Amino acid sequence: MDKPLRVGIIGAGNISGEYMRTLTRVTGVRLVKIASRNTERARAAARGFPGVGVTTTEELYTSDEVDLILGLTTPEAHLEVARAAIAGGKHLYGEKPLATTAADARAILDAAARAGVRVGCAPDTVLGAGIQTARACLDGGAIGTPVAASAFMFTPGHERWHPDPEFYYRPGGGPLLDMGPYYLTALVSLLGPVRRVTGMSHTPRTTRTIASGPRAGTTFGVEVATHVTGVLQHDSGALSTLIMSFDVWESTLPRIEVYGSQGTLLVPDPNSFGGEVRLCRAGETRWRPVPVAGGYRDGGRGIGVADMAEAIARGTAHRADGELAHHVVDIMECLLAAAETGSARTVHSTCERPAPVALDARPGADRSAD
């Protein structure tokens, strides 16, 4: 690519450093600015990254030096950031979820279409070697026809380690909207879009207590379901069982398994870019590791931005795109509604499975390899 895509970040929280490390080691993008409502936090984030300037959010939206806004705010601000970025004529890449409701996610995509800009969204972990190797196995028929899948995410809660965890327990938070995008994006990438869901939910504890940082000992209220379980029917007919919980201390359940007519595939943690894929074929009793067969091997958060930059330069579709992110939000919203009403819900949105990532692919090139 002759001209790198110039990126400005809004939000300087815990995750910003991971994005900045990735974006400053790949070509095709150039990280130029960072903004936050807390200017000191933005300055601290920019230290160690020469050439990255600190600015205000208002200036970032209108800057002629920025082509894409990377939104790393908490979920309740995603819509506001998206609207302002698009109004400023910028491409948008957001942290997950794209928005806290399917209607807001659809509004973002419609606004972007009118403005002629692109929308991308985390998670981009599905572009890593772990999920992409699993996809190569499925696409190659390693377990025959996929019949079902299971996906489990268990933790006692983020208040154990996060110094300001309240937003995880307010509308827009909870285990499903917080961690569900990793698992659902992986399931859609592996098995295709979802057409129907049913589920149940529970909130065993109405308060939580912060366990670390300067506010340790502070108790706050819980406003969302903290244990959510559901069944998803994919367009293919395959059924995925999903459990997302902030109420489980330990578990031996796998992150994701896919069950096929000719075997079972063990899929690594979708919150990471790597991990071993394991396969057990019909009639066998031994699990075998699968050699890496696809994906960005050294991926980190922000590799989806680099993938998007390369797609913009080539005029092709990017993988971590807005339609996929909207579909995931719609699935989650329908699942929570199904849990509330006790009836199955139809998921009216859909999306294309993103193109697979070839073995050893690199968006642009990795500067760290030079």
Helices and strands as residue ranges (DSSP letters): E 5-10, H 16-23, E 29-35, H 39-46, E 53-55, H 57-62, E 68-71, G 75-77, H 78-87, E 91-94, H 102-115, E 119-121, G 125-127, H 129-139, E 146-154, G 158-160, G 165-169, H 174-191, E 194-202, E 207-209, E 219-221, E 227-234, E 239-245, E 256-260, E 263-267, E 277-281, E 288-290, H 303-314, H 322-341, E 345-346, G 367-369
